[in-house]
Amino acid sequence: MKQALPLLMLSLFAGMTACGTQHPADTPATPASAAAGLAVMQEFRARGNEPFWAIDVEDDTLHYVTPEMDDGKTLQARREDRDGVVSFSGSDGALPFTLEIRAEACEDSMSGKRFDFSATWRYGDERMTGCAAGS
């Protein structure tokens, strides 16, 4: 069962792109509408590949999951909104973290699906990029 867990987690991460705000290639959101939508959203799902990571955001609570961290971590953050960018920052003990979601188009590096938002996750010295959607 333990050997099947990484495959299960990869399947779950791949399936996460099916959720959230996506647009067909011929009808992407305009930058202005994406930025306006970003400012009012309270829930997001951000994810990235290689390394695989995912973060569900609800208000100021982040739930960070990786294939190596089955149960994930729940983190409290401070939200900051500025022109077309929403960021969530805080610390996990001595490790600072920041999730930055930008109102710019993003294409998933594995599936090719398009999203209205890009995401950058900084956790300690690690920096990971990916896409995000409102949920």
C-alpha positions as CSV (number, residue, x, y, z in Angstrom):
1,M,0.0,0.0,0.0
2,K,2.8,2.4,0.9
3,Q,4.3,2.0,-2.6
4,A,1.0,2.8,-4.2
5,L,0.7,6.1,-2.2
6,P,3.0,8.2,-4.5
7,L,1.0,7.1,-7.5
8,L,-2.2,7.9,-5.8
9,M,-0.9,11.4,-4.8
10,L,0.3,12.1,-8.3
11,S,-3.2,11.1,-9.6
12,L,-4.8,13.4,-7.1
13,F,-2.5,16.3,-8.0
14,A,-3.2,15.8,-11.7
15,G,-6.9,15.7,-11.1
16,M,-6.8,18.9,-9.2
17,T,-6.5,20.8,-12.5
18,A,-10.1,19.8,-13.3
19,C,-11.3,22.1,-10.5
20,G,-11.6,25.8,-10.4
21,T,-11.6,28.6,-13.0
22,Q,-10.4,27.4,-16.3
23,H,-11.0,28.8,-19.8
24,P,-10.7,27.2,-23.2
25,A,-7.7,28.4,-25.2
26,D,-10.0,30.6,-27.4
27,T,-11.7,32.4,-24.5
28,P,-9.2,33.4,-21.8
29,A,-10.2,35.9,-19.2
30,T,-9.0,39.5,-19.9
31,P,-6.2,40.7,-17.5
32,A,-8.7,43.3,-16.1
33,S,-11.4,40.7,-15.4
34,A,-8.9,38.3,-13.9
35,A,-7.5,41.0,-11.6
36,A,-11.0,42.1,-10.5
37,G,-11.9,38.5,-9.8
38,L,-8.7,37.9,-7.8
39,A,-9.4,40.8,-5.5
40,V,-12.7,39.5,-4.3
41,M,-11.9,35.8,-4.0
42,Q,-11.5,34.2,-0.6
43,E,-10.8,30.6,-1.7
44,F,-8.1,29.4,-4.1
45,R,-6.3,26.3,-5.2
46,A,-2.7,26.6,-6.3
47,R,-0.6,23.8,-7.6
48,G,2.6,23.0,-9.3
49,N,4.6,20.2,-10.9
50,E,8.1,18.9,-10.5
51,P,8.1,19.1,-7.5
52,F,4.5,18.4,-7.0
53,W,2.7,20.6,-4.5
54,A,-0.7,22.0,-3.8
55,I,-2.2,24.6,-1.5
56,D,-5.9,25.1,-0.8
57,V,-6.6,28.6,0.6
58,E,-9.7,29.5,2.6
59,D,-9.6,33.1,3.9
60,D,-6.3,33.3,5.8
61,T,-5.8,29.5,6.2
62,L,-3.5,27.6,3.8
63,H,-3.4,23.8,3.6
64,Y,-0.1,22.7,2.0
65,V,0.3,19.2,0.6
66,T,3.1,17.3,-1.2
67,P,3.4,13.6,-2.2
68,E,5.9,13.2,0.7
69,M,3.6,14.9,3.2
70,D,0.4,12.9,2.9
71,D,-1.5,14.8,5.6
72,G,-0.1,18.2,4.7
73,K,0.3,21.2,6.9
74,T,-2.3,23.8,7.9
75,L,-0.7,27.3,8.1
76,Q,-2.1,30.6,9.2
77,A,-1.2,33.5,6.9
78,R,-1.7,37.3,6.5
79,R,-3.4,38.3,3.2
80,E,-2.2,41.3,1.3
81,D,-3.9,42.6,-1.9
82,R,-2.2,44.8,-4.4
83,D,-2.7,45.6,-8.1
84,G,-3.4,42.2,-9.6
85,V,-1.6,40.2,-6.9
86,V,-2.8,38.5,-3.7
87,S,-0.2,37.2,-1.3
88,F,-0.4,35.1,1.8
89,S,2.6,35.1,4.1
90,G,3.6,33.9,7.5
91,S,5.9,31.4,9.1
92,D,5.9,27.7,9.9
93,G,8.2,27.7,13.0
94,A,11.5,29.2,11.7
95,L,10.5,28.7,8.0
96,P,9.0,31.8,6.4
97,F,6.4,31.2,3.6
98,T,4.7,33.2,0.9
99,L,2.1,32.2,-1.6
100,E,1.7,34.8,-4.3
101,I,-1.2,34.6,-6.8
102,R,-1.0,36.8,-9.8
103,A,-3.8,37.7,-12.3
104,E,-1.8,36.4,-15.3
105,A,-2.6,33.5,-17.5
106,C,-0.9,30.3,-16.7
107,E,-0.6,26.9,-18.5
108,D,-0.2,23.8,-16.5
109,S,3.2,22.3,-17.4
110,M,2.0,18.7,-17.6
111,S,-1.7,18.9,-18.7
112,G,-1.5,22.0,-20.9
113,K,-4.7,23.3,-19.2
114,R,-5.0,27.1,-18.9
115,F,-5.8,29.1,-15.8
116,D,-6.4,32.8,-15.1
117,F,-3.8,32.9,-12.3
118,S,-0.2,32.0,-11.8
119,A,1.2,31.0,-8.4
120,T,4.6,31.2,-6.7
121,W,5.1,29.3,-3.4
122,R,8.1,30.2,-1.3
123,Y,8.7,27.9,1.7
124,G,11.9,28.5,3.5
125,D,14.6,28.4,0.8
126,E,12.4,26.6,-1.7
127,R,10.7,28.5,-4.6
128,M,8.1,26.7,-6.7
129,T,5.9,27.9,-9.4
130,G,2.5,26.8,-10.8
131,C,-1.0,27.8,-11.6
132,A,-4.0,28.8,-9.5
133,A,-7.8,29.0,-9.7
134,G,-10.5,30.4,-7.5
135,S,-12.7,27.8,-5.9
